[in-house]
C-alpha cells in the first residue's frame, strides 16, 4: 500500500494533532467573530436586502471578477463565511449570523464535502434571487473547484 514507509501515528501524536487543530479552530473562530461584528455593523447594517418583487438582474459577472477588486478578493479569501452570511442575508435565505455560523462550520471542519453541496444549493438560490440563470451542476462545479472566486463574484453582484 502507499502507506508503507510512512511513520505510524501513535496515540500521543494523534492527541497532540487534535489539540493543535482544535486550538487553531477556536483561534480562527474568535478572529472571525471579531471581524464579523465589525463587518455587520459597517457593511450589513448599512445595506438592504434584495427586494423579492423586483428582477434586478444585470449582466452576470465572470467567475474571476473578484481578481479585479483586491479588497473583495482579500476579505473573501480570509473571511469567506462572513461574506457568505451577508450574501445569504441579502438574498433572504437566512439571517446574517446563522449564515456565518453555518458557513464557518461547513468550511472549517471535516464537513467540507457536505458544505460544497450545500453551498451549491444556496448559491443557486442566490443567483435565482438576483435574476441570473445558473444550473445546479454549474453551481456545484464552481463550489467544488473555485469557491472563493465564486463567493467573491457573488458578493460583488449582491452589493
N, C-alpha and C positions, 0 to 999 in steps of 0.2 A: 504494500500500500504506500501511498505518498507520504504517510506519516512516519515511516521508518527513518531513523536518523535524527528525528526531532526529539528534543529532551521532553521527558514526561513532566506533567504539571502535577505536583503533589498538593495535598490538601491545604498546606500553609500558603503556597503560592496562589492557589485559587482564592483563598480568603483575602489575601493581600490585593489581588487583582480586583475582586469585588468591592473592597473598601475604597480603592482608588477610583473605580468607576462611580461609586455612589458619591464620593466626595466631589468629583468633578461635575456630576449631575446636579447636585444640590447647589454648588457654586454657580453653575451656569443658570440654574433656575432663579437664584437670587439676583444675579446681574440682570437677567431678562425681566424680572419682576420690577426692578427699579426703573429700567428703561421703559417698560410698558406703562407704568404710572405716569411718567413724563410724556410719553407719546400719546396716551389717551387724552391727557389734559391739553396738550398743544396741537394735536392733529385731529383725533377722532371727535372730540367735543366741539371742534370748530367746523366740522363737516356735517352735511345732512345725508341721510340715506338716499339711495337711488329711488326715485318715485316709481311705484309699480304701474301707475296709469300711463306712463309715457314710454315711448320707444326712443331711447337716447342713442341708438346705435350710430356710430361714426365708422370710419374705416378701421378695421381691426389692425392693431399694431403687429409688426413682425415679432417672432419669438425672441430675438436678441435685441429688442428695442431698449431694454434697460441698460445695455452696454453704452448707450449714448447719454445716459443720465447717471453719472458716477454716484451721486448721493442715494439714488434709488437702488442701484446695484449693491452698494455697501450695506445699507440697512437691511436689504433683503437677504444678503449672504450671512450677516451677523445675527439678525433677529427675525428670521423668517416666520416663526409662529405669531409674532406681534403683527406683522404685515398681513398674514392670513386672517387674524382676528378682525382687523379693520376691513378687509375685503368682504368677509362673511357678514359682518355687521352692516356694511353699506348695501349689500345685496339683499339684506333682510333674511338671511339664512339662520343666523343665531346672534346672540349678543357678543360684544367685543371680548369680555372676559372668558366666557365659555369657549369662544373660538380660539383664543390664545392658549388656554389650558389644553384643550383638545388637540390642537396642532402641536404643542410642545410635547405632549405625551406620545403622540404618534410619530414625531420626528426624532426624538432623543432616547427612545427605548427600543428594545428588540421588536416592538410592534411596527417598525418602519414598513415592512412589506404590506401589512394591512393598511397602514397610513397612506401608502401610494394609491391603493384602490379607493379609499375614502376621499382622498384629495381629488382624484379624477372625477368622482361623482359630484363633489362640491364645486369643482372648477367648471364643470358643465353647467351647473345651476347658476353660477355667477355669470358665465358667458350668456346664458339664456336671458338673465335679468337685464344685461346691458345691450341685448339685441343682436348678439353675434351668434351665428350658427356654427356649432362645433360638434363633431361626433364624440361619443363616449370613448371610442378607440383612440382618437387623436388626443383627447384629454389624458387618457391612460399612458400613452407613449410620452407625452410631454412631462407628466408627473413622474414617470419612471426614469427618464434619461435627462431631463432638463428642468427639474422642479424649480430651482432658484430663478432661472431666467423666465419661466412661465409665471411664477408668482410676482416677479418684478414687473413684467409686462402687464399682468392683470391689475396690479396696483396702479400703474400709470393710466390704464383705461378707466378704472373705478374713480380715480381722482378727477 
